[in-house]
Amino acid sequence: MANKGDKKLTWLIKSLSSCPSLIFSPFVNGVCKRYSDASDKSEKESMDVSGFHVLPSQVESVRLIFKRHPDIAVEFRAKNQHLRKACMDFLLSLIETLCQSLEELSSEDLVEADVALTYLKDAGFKVEWLEKKLDHVKAKKEKEQFCVARLQEMEDSLLNLWKKCSDLDAQVEKEEEELSATRTPLSFDDAV
């Protein structure tokens, strides 16, 4: 049985090229130094981008971050390469979270994103630009929730109207049958 100390958090970082509207666009720029950690054979080959060791799939994203926000890591204090990599992975994961569709993001996800942003700021990253993006996504999520609630109200109202319409239809049919019966003239047999 695992105890609480055995839990670990695993971050999955993918290429962020699917987020062009947030901060990314295709480009290749600069020189990267390749490095391999021989002590860990399972570790994939990493590349150095602006002092951060990142996976080849992350290079373009990290380059673009530094191109658009060159002062992002000016106050970043960690010197240990493992910590630097972990913080960069954390930043990339936060950006990837913001790239998800609103349907995939819960309000709790956005609260956690806020916590992650605070962690990055405390670590020394200058991420005011990302804070604005997060605020924008939170505002869109609130609007989405409002719209979903309004749509549900409208659908409920429409359902009630359809039910009333159906009930009225049944009443009209009954009245028409009654009217038809009332208008039916007496037959000779009935009159005699």
Secondary structure, 3 states (H helix, E strand, C coil): CCCHHHCCCCCCCCCCCCCCCCCCCCCCCCCCEEECCCCCCCCCCEEEECCEEECHHHHHHHHHHHHHCCCCCCCCCCCCHHHHHHHHHHHHHHHHHHCCCCCCCCHHHHHHHHHHHHHHHHHCCCCHHHHHHHHHHHHHHHHHHHHHHHHHHHHHHHHHHHHHHHHHHHHHHHHHHHHHHHHCCCCHHHHC
